[in-house]
C-alpha cells in the first residue's frame, strides 16, 4: 500500500502538469540541499523561486488578470507611477530607462510582467515555507528550479547567456511595450539580470524572468528541465527553524523596519497576538 507521502506528492504532480515534481520529500534543510545538488550542475547557473501555495502559477502579477483589458490597464499603470513617484524617490531613473522603472514599480507592489527569482536556493525555500491558508487549510509549497540559459536559447540561439539590460537592450526593450494580449506566436519569456537598484534586490540575490505575449506562465512547454521540489505543509515550521540557524529569515532578506519588527515577534512567539 502506498504511503500517504507518496500519494501527496503524486497529487501535487497531478495538480501541476506544467512542471516536473521531484519525488523526494523535503522535510529537512539537509534533504533540500542534497536534492538541489542532485538536480543541478556546478558549472551552470540556476535560479530558484518559492511558492507558499503549490497551486500558484509561474505568472507575473500584471498577467494574472483574466481579461485582456485589465492586463493592459495593469501594464500601462507604469506611466502613472513614473509621473507620481518621481519626486518620492531618492534618485529616479531617467524617463527612458524602462527596465529600471518597472523594477522599482515591482518593488513597491505595482503589477508588472516581471517575475522574481533568486540565485540563493535557501531564500526560495524560505518563501515556500510561508503559511498560506485556503478554506481553513494550510497549503503545501513548491520550490522551482530554473535553468535561465535554457530559457533564453529558445529566443536567440546566438545569445546563450542571461540577458543584460545594457548589452541586450535590443531584445529586452520591446517586451516593455507589449500590451495585455496573449497570442500563441507571441514573444516567449526571457531571463534577465536586474539593474541593482534596491537593497532588497541585493539581499535576496534577485533575478527576473520577463514574460512576453505567448504563454504567460512558465512551464515545461518552454523550459523542459523546469522542476519543482515539494514542501509539504507539515514540514514548513521545521524548515523555517533550520533556515534561521543559517541566517535566512525575514530580517535578513527584507531590509525594511516593519520586517525587523515582524521577525522579532516571531522569535519571541508573539505572532498573532
Helices and strands as residue ranges (DSSP letters): H 4-15, E 20-21, H 29-39, E 47-51, G 61-63, H 68-85, G 86-88, H 98-107, E 114-118, H 121-128, E 133-134, E 137-138, E 141-146, H 148-155, E 163-164, H 169-172, G 173-177, E 190-193, H 199-203, E 206-210, E 227-231, G 233-235, H 236-245, H 250-253, H 257-267
